[in-house]
Amino acid sequence: MNLTNTPIYSESLLISRLWQTITFGLILVFIGFLSPLSSKAVNNIFYLFALLPFISILFIDKGKSVITGKSFIFFISFIFLSSFSIFQSYDYQGMRHLIYIAALWITVSTISYRHKKHTDLTIKYAYLLVMLFSLTLLLIHFVINEESLSSRPNFWATWRSGNPITVSMFVSVYSTMLCALAFLQGRKFLAFGLISLSILVITLYQTKTGIIGCIAGTIAMISITKISKATLYKYVIFSSLLIFTAAALFTLGAFDSLLSRGSSHRIEIYNLIIQEYINCGNLIGCGYNYEIKSILSGGEELAHAHSIYLSQLLFFGLPSLVLLIALQVKSYFLARKYSLPISCGIIASSTVFLVDGGTIINNPDPIWVLFWLPLAVIDGLSSESTKLKTQT
């Protein structure tokens, strides 16, 4: 990756230790989302080991050790504009959520800057954790519980991110990052092999969301550089083997549940959400605590918009949605400028949340590490701060 070496900061030993605590806390939060820990337990980890030390830093050095990059102005503008909808709703819990996300962004951005040289290693470890998580659930479902291949692994009641769609999102976002890293290092066959493996794993979860994300991330990966004919031939051979394996699984009934759900009423849902936004008659949205009133044609209640973009439109309005998209576009081109493999993760994340997901402004939630974290990492890596060397 083409990252400029920059000196570290002028700060006390106490501030340095607090940033180390935050780093440790955010790692625990990431692991917590991939474990059977309760939502409350993961939330408390964030409050105790990330939010509290961050507030302490703000009081002690007045934020002098904080680092933000070239996309921060888009992020803070998005937060500011979203706050209008929350004030409109008189929902001050929503303001608390905005503060949490702002704290997450700033801490991740600063830590990413401080540990630029460890970025590639972090991607590798994140991928290993995600694959260990996804394969563990498959092992429990198919081997220990002896379920059939046509059944859908679903651990939402016992694992924080055990919903099959959420699992597929994790695999999609973090596998495309690692594949892009391998691709940039010239290991193109490995990159295509890993993405093919990820698609196979996602297929066993009987969901199309992650597959779409992997495909989008792969297209972004291919656009990074040209592929030689030799590599292309190898990929064709590997893809043929993958197709053969998929055909065998299809024969065994592994895709029955996946194919039976069709589009899961997505088009109808999107039309209903857009119509509700129009009916509100408010440019800045229907309000943070607005409850969706639409009913699907089959009589089923509509729980959420199944797209973070339409959720943002409904609750926070068109201007906020435009800023959100601008933030993602800016982050993507920054990642491409610095040859960061996270650029492909951004594409995968944007794609999976285009067809699924609810609000992105909330308590600690898996969406934090699937959507906000990659964007904040890019912000930190794009920083050109020249703060002085640590003084202890």
C-alpha positions as CSV (number, residue, x, y, z in Angstrom):
1,M,0.0,0.0,0.0
2,N,1.2,3.5,-0.8
3,L,0.9,5.1,2.6
4,T,3.2,8.0,3.6
5,N,5.2,7.4,6.7
6,T,4.2,10.0,9.3
7,P,5.6,10.7,12.8
8,I,3.6,9.9,15.9
9,Y,2.2,12.3,18.4
10,S,3.3,14.6,21.2
11,E,1.5,13.1,24.2
12,S,2.0,12.0,27.7
13,L,2.4,8.4,28.8
14,L,-1.1,8.5,30.3
15,I,-2.6,9.5,26.9
16,S,-0.7,6.7,25.2
17,R,-2.0,4.1,27.7
18,L,-5.5,5.3,27.2
19,W,-5.2,4.9,23.4
20,Q,-3.9,1.4,24.0
21,T,-6.9,0.7,26.2
22,I,-9.2,1.9,23.4
23,T,-7.5,-0.3,20.9
24,F,-7.9,-3.3,23.1
25,G,-11.5,-2.4,23.8
26,L,-12.4,-2.1,20.1
27,I,-10.8,-5.5,19.4
28,L,-12.9,-7.0,22.2
29,V,-16.1,-5.3,20.7
30,F,-15.3,-6.9,17.3
31,I,-14.8,-10.3,18.9
32,G,-17.9,-9.8,21.0
33,F,-20.0,-9.4,17.8
34,L,-18.7,-12.8,16.7
35,S,-19.4,-14.6,20.0
36,P,-22.5,-15.8,22.0
37,L,-22.1,-12.7,24.3
38,S,-25.3,-10.8,24.9
39,S,-26.0,-7.4,23.4
40,K,-25.7,-5.8,26.8
41,A,-22.3,-7.4,27.5
42,V,-20.9,-6.2,24.1
43,N,-22.3,-2.7,24.8
44,N,-20.7,-2.6,28.2
45,I,-17.3,-3.6,26.7
46,F,-17.6,-0.6,24.4
47,Y,-18.6,1.8,27.1
48,L,-15.9,0.7,29.6
49,F,-12.9,0.1,27.3
50,A,-13.5,2.5,24.4
51,L,-16.0,5.3,25.2
52,L,-14.9,6.0,28.8
53,P,-11.1,6.2,27.9
54,F,-12.0,8.4,24.9
55,I,-13.9,10.9,27.1
56,S,-11.0,10.9,29.5
57,I,-8.6,11.8,26.6
58,L,-10.9,14.7,25.6
59,F,-10.8,16.1,29.1
60,I,-7.0,15.5,29.7
61,D,-5.5,16.7,26.4
62,K,-8.5,18.4,24.9
63,G,-8.4,16.2,21.9
64,K,-4.9,17.1,20.8
65,S,-4.0,13.4,20.1
66,V,-7.2,12.8,18.0
67,I,-6.5,12.2,14.3
68,T,-9.0,12.5,11.5
69,G,-8.5,12.4,7.8
70,K,-9.9,13.6,4.5
71,S,-13.4,12.1,4.7
72,F,-14.1,13.4,8.3
73,I,-15.8,16.6,7.0
74,F,-18.3,14.4,5.1
75,F,-18.9,12.3,8.2
76,I,-19.4,15.1,10.7
77,S,-21.7,16.9,8.2
78,F,-23.8,13.7,8.0
79,I,-23.9,13.5,11.8
80,F,-24.9,17.2,12.1
81,L,-27.7,16.9,9.4
82,S,-29.0,13.6,11.0
83,S,-29.3,15.4,14.3
84,F,-32.1,17.6,12.9
85,S,-34.4,14.6,12.4
86,I,-33.7,13.4,15.9
87,F,-34.5,16.9,17.4
88,Q,-37.6,16.8,15.4
89,S,-38.6,13.6,17.1
90,Y,-37.7,14.8,20.6
91,D,-35.8,11.5,20.9
92,Y,-32.7,12.2,22.9
93,Q,-31.8,8.5,22.9
94,G,-31.1,9.1,19.2
95,M,-28.7,11.9,20.1
96,R,-26.8,9.4,22.4
97,H,-26.5,7.0,19.5
98,L,-25.1,9.7,17.3
99,I,-22.5,10.5,20.0
100,Y,-21.6,6.8,20.2
101,I,-21.0,6.6,16.4
102,A,-19.0,9.8,16.4
103,A,-16.8,8.4,19.2
104,L,-16.4,5.1,17.2
105,W,-15.4,7.0,14.1
106,I,-12.8,9.2,15.8
107,T,-11.3,6.4,17.9
108,V,-11.0,4.1,14.9
109,S,-9.6,6.8,12.7
110,T,-7.0,7.8,15.2
111,I,-6.0,4.1,16.0
112,S,-5.7,3.4,12.2
113,Y,-3.4,6.3,11.8
114,R,-1.3,5.3,14.8
115,H,-0.9,1.7,13.5
116,K,-0.7,2.3,9.7
117,K,2.0,-0.4,9.3
118,H,-0.3,-3.0,10.9
119,T,-3.2,-2.5,8.5
120,D,-2.5,-5.6,6.3
121,L,-2.1,-7.8,9.3
122,T,-5.3,-6.5,10.9
123,I,-7.2,-7.4,7.7
124,K,-5.8,-10.9,7.9
125,Y,-6.7,-11.4,11.5
126,A,-10.2,-10.0,11.0
127,Y,-10.8,-12.4,8.1
128,L,-9.6,-15.4,10.2
129,L,-11.9,-14.4,13.0
130,V,-14.9,-14.1,10.7
131,M,-14.2,-17.4,8.9
132,L,-13.7,-19.1,12.3
133,F,-17.1,-17.7,13.4
134,S,-18.9,-18.7,10.2
135,L,-17.4,-22.2,10.0
136,T,-18.1,-22.8,13.7
137,L,-21.8,-22.1,13.2
138,L,-21.9,-24.4,10.1
139,L,-20.1,-27.1,12.1
140,I,-22.7,-26.8,15.0
141,H,-25.6,-26.8,12.6
142,F,-24.7,-29.6,10.1
143,V,-22.4,-31.8,12.1
144,I,-23.3,-31.5,15.8
145,N,-27.1,-30.9,15.3
146,E,-27.1,-33.2,12.2
147,E,-29.3,-30.9,10.2
148,S,-29.9,-31.5,6.5
149,L,-28.1,-29.4,3.8
150,S,-31.4,-27.9,2.8
151,S,-32.0,-26.4,6.3
152,R,-30.9,-22.8,7.0
153,P,-28.3,-22.3,9.8
154,N,-29.9,-19.6,12.1
155,F,-28.3,-18.8,15.5
156,W,-29.8,-15.3,16.0
157,A,-31.3,-16.3,19.4
158,T,-27.9,-17.4,20.9
159,W,-25.2,-15.6,19.0
160,R,-24.9,-11.8,18.7
161,S,-24.5,-12.0,14.9
162,G,-25.9,-15.5,14.3
163,N,-28.6,-14.4,11.8
164,P,-27.6,-16.0,8.5
165,I,-27.8,-12.7,6.6
166,T,-25.6,-11.0,9.2
167,V,-23.1,-13.9,8.9
168,S,-23.0,-13.6,5.2
169,M,-22.4,-9.9,5.4
170,F,-19.4,-10.5,7.7
171,V,-18.0,-13.1,5.3
172,S,-18.6,-10.9,2.2
173,V,-17.1,-7.7,3.6
174,Y,-14.0,-9.1,5.2
175,S,-13.2,-11.8,2.6
176,T,-13.2,-9.2,-0.2
177,M,-10.7,-7.1,1.8
178,L,-8.3,-10.0,2.2
179,C,-8.8,-11.1,-1.4
180,A,-8.0,-7.5,-2.6
181,L,-4.9,-7.6,-0.4
182,A,-3.8,-10.8,-2.0
183,F,-4.6,-9.4,-5.4
184,L,-2.6,-6.2,-4.8
185,Q,0.4,-8.4,-3.7
186,G,0.3,-10.2,-7.0
187,R,-1.3,-13.4,-5.6
188,K,-4.3,-13.3,-8.0
189,F,-5.1,-17.0,-8.0
190,L,-5.2,-17.0,-4.2
191,A,-7.5,-14.0,-4.3
192,F,-10.0,-15.7,-6.6
193,G,-9.8,-18.9,-4.7
194,L,-10.6,-17.2,-1.4
195,I,-13.5,-15.3,-2.8
196,S,-14.9,-18.5,-4.3
197,L,-14.6,-20.2,-1.0
198,S,-16.4,-17.3,0.7
199,I,-19.3,-17.6,-1.8
200,L,-19.5,-21.3,-1.1
201,V,-19.7,-20.7,2.6
202,I,-22.3,-18.0,2.2
203,T,-24.4,-20.3,0.0
204,L,-24.6,-22.8,2.9
205,Y,-26.3,-20.1,4.9
206,Q,-29.1,-19.9,2.3
207,T,-28.9,-16.2,1.7
208,K,-28.3,-14.2,-1.5
209,T,-27.2,-11.0,0.3
210,G,-23.6,-11.9,1.0
211,I,-23.2,-13.5,-2.5
212,I,-24.2,-10.2,-4.1
213,G,-21.6,-8.4,-1.9
214,C,-18.9,-10.8,-2.9
215,I,-19.6,-10.4,-6.5
216,A,-19.5,-6.6,-6.3
217,G,-16.3,-6.7,-4.2
218,T,-14.7,-9.0,-6.8
219,I,-15.6,-6.7,-9.6
220,A,-14.0,-3.8,-7.7
221,M,-10.9,-6.0,-7.0
222,I,-10.5,-6.9,-10.7
223,S,-10.7,-3.2,-11.6
224,I,-7.6,-2.5,-9.5
225,T,-5.2,-3.9,-12.0
226,K,-5.1,-6.1,-15.1
227,I,-5.1,-9.9,-15.1
228,S,-2.7,-11.9,-17.1
229,K,-4.0,-14.6,-19.5
230,A,-2.3,-17.3,-17.4
231,T,-4.1,-16.1,-14.3
232,L,-7.4,-15.9,-16.2
233,Y,-7.0,-19.5,-17.4
234,K,-6.3,-20.7,-13.8
235,Y,-9.4,-18.9,-12.6
236,V,-11.5,-20.5,-15.3
237,I,-10.4,-23.9,-14.2
238,F,-11.0,-23.1,-10.5
239,S,-14.4,-21.6,-11.3
240,S,-15.3,-24.8,-13.3
241,L,-14.5,-26.9,-10.2
242,L,-16.6,-24.5,-8.1
243,I,-19.6,-24.7,-10.5
244,F,-19.3,-28.5,-10.4
245,T,-19.3,-28.5,-6.6
246,A,-22.3,-26.1,-6.6
247,A,-24.1,-28.5,-9.0
248,A,-23.5,-31.4,-6.7
249,L,-24.8,-29.4,-3.7
250,F,-27.9,-28.4,-5.8
251,T,-28.6,-32.1,-6.5
252,L,-28.4,-32.8,-2.7
253,G,-31.0,-30.1,-2.1
254,A,-28.6,-27.5,-0.5
255,F,-30.2,-24.6,-2.4
256,D,-33.9,-25.4,-1.9
257,S,-34.4,-22.8,0.8
258,L,-32.3,-20.2,-0.9
259,L,-34.2,-20.4,-4.2
260,S,-37.7,-20.7,-2.6
261,R,-37.7,-17.2,-1.1
262,G,-37.2,-15.4,-4.5
263,S,-36.8,-11.7,-4.0
264,S,-38.3,-11.8,-0.5
265,H,-40.8,-9.0,-1.4
266,R,-37.9,-6.5,-1.8
267,I,-39.4,-4.5,-4.7
268,E,-42.8,-4.1,-2.8
269,I,-41.0,-3.2,0.4
270,Y,-38.9,-0.5,-1.3
271,N,-42.0,1.0,-3.0
272,L,-43.9,1.1,0.3
273,I,-40.9,2.8,2.1
274,I,-40.5,5.5,-0.5
275,Q,-44.3,6.1,-0.4
276,E,-44.2,6.5,3.4
277,Y,-41.4,9.1,3.1
278,I,-43.4,11.0,0.5
279,N,-46.5,10.9,2.7
280,C,-44.6,12.4,5.7
281,G,-44.1,15.5,3.6
282,N,-40.9,16.4,5.4
283,L,-37.6,16.9,3.6
284,I,-35.6,15.8,6.7
285,G,-37.5,12.6,7.1
286,C,-40.3,11.2,9.2
287,G,-38.3,11.3,12.4
288,Y,-35.9,9.0,14.3
289,N,-38.7,7.2,16.3
290,Y,-41.1,6.9,13.4
291,E,-42.8,3.5,13.2
292,I,-43.4,2.0,9.7
293,K,-47.1,1.6,9.0
294,S,-47.1,-0.3,5.7
295,I,-48.4,-3.8,5.4
296,L,-47.2,-6.2,2.8
297,S,-49.6,-7.6,0.2
298,G,-49.7,-11.0,2.1
299,G,-50.8,-9.2,5.3
300,E,-47.3,-9.4,6.9
301,E,-46.1,-6.4,8.9
302,L,-43.1,-4.5,7.6
303,A,-40.4,-4.5,10.3
304,H,-37.8,-2.4,8.6
305,A,-36.8,-1.1,5.1
306,H,-34.4,-3.9,4.2
307,S,-31.9,-1.3,3.0
308,I,-29.9,1.2,5.0
309,Y,-30.3,3.8,2.3
310,L,-34.1,3.7,2.3
311,S,-34.0,3.6,6.1
312,Q,-31.9,6.8,6.0
313,L,-34.3,8.3,3.6
314,L,-37.4,7.4,5.6
315,F,-36.1,8.5,9.1
316,F,-33.6,11.2,8.3
317,G,-34.6,12.5,4.8
318,L,-33.1,13.0,1.4
319,P,-30.3,15.5,2.4
320,S,-28.9,13.1,4.9
321,L,-29.1,10.2,2.4
322,V,-27.1,12.3,-0.2
323,L,-24.4,13.0,2.4
324,L,-24.2,9.4,3.4
325,I,-23.6,8.3,-0.2
326,A,-21.1,11.2,-0.7
327,L,-19.2,9.9,2.4
328,Q,-19.0,6.4,0.9
329,V,-17.9,7.7,-2.5
330,K,-15.2,9.9,-0.9
331,S,-14.0,7.0,1.2
332,Y,-13.9,4.6,-1.8
333,F,-11.8,7.0,-3.9
334,L,-9.5,7.7,-1.0
335,A,-8.9,4.0,-0.6
336,R,-8.2,3.6,-4.3
337,K,-5.8,6.6,-4.2
338,Y,-3.7,4.9,-1.5
339,S,-4.2,1.4,-3.0
340,L,-6.0,0.2,0.1
341,P,-7.7,-3.2,-0.1
342,I,-10.4,-1.9,2.1
343,S,-11.8,-0.2,-1.0
344,C,-13.2,-3.6,-2.1
345,G,-14.7,-4.0,1.4
346,I,-16.4,-0.7,1.0
347,I,-18.0,-1.9,-2.2
348,A,-19.1,-5.2,-0.7
349,S,-20.5,-3.4,2.4
350,S,-22.4,-0.8,0.3
351,T,-23.9,-3.6,-1.8
352,V,-25.1,-5.8,1.0
353,F,-26.7,-2.9,2.8
354,L,-28.3,-1.8,-0.4
355,V,-30.5,-4.9,-0.2
356,D,-30.7,-5.5,3.5
357,G,-30.2,-3.8,6.9
358,G,-32.1,-1.3,9.0
359,T,-30.9,2.0,10.6
360,I,-27.2,2.7,10.8
361,I,-27.6,5.1,13.8
362,N,-28.0,2.9,16.8
363,N,-26.4,1.3,19.9
364,P,-23.3,-1.0,19.4
365,D,-24.4,-3.3,16.7
366,P,-22.8,-5.6,14.1
367,I,-23.5,-2.8,11.5
368,W,-20.8,-0.8,13.3
369,V,-18.0,-3.2,12.2
370,L,-19.6,-3.9,8.8
371,F,-20.4,-0.4,7.8
372,W,-18.8,2.3,10.0
373,L,-15.5,0.7,10.8
374,P,-14.1,0.3,7.3
375,L,-15.0,3.9,6.5
376,A,-13.4,5.2,9.7
377,V,-10.2,3.1,9.0
378,I,-9.9,4.7,5.5
379,D,-10.3,8.2,7.1
380,G,-7.4,7.5,9.5
381,L,-5.2,6.1,6.8
382,S,-5.8,9.1,4.6
383,S,-4.7,11.5,7.3
384,E,-1.5,13.6,6.6
385,S,-1.1,14.7,10.2
386,T,2.5,15.7,11.2
387,K,2.1,15.7,14.9
388,L,5.4,15.3,16.9
389,K,6.9,12.3,18.4
390,T,5.6,10.9,21.7
391,Q,7.0,12.4,24.8
392,T,7.0,10.4,28.0
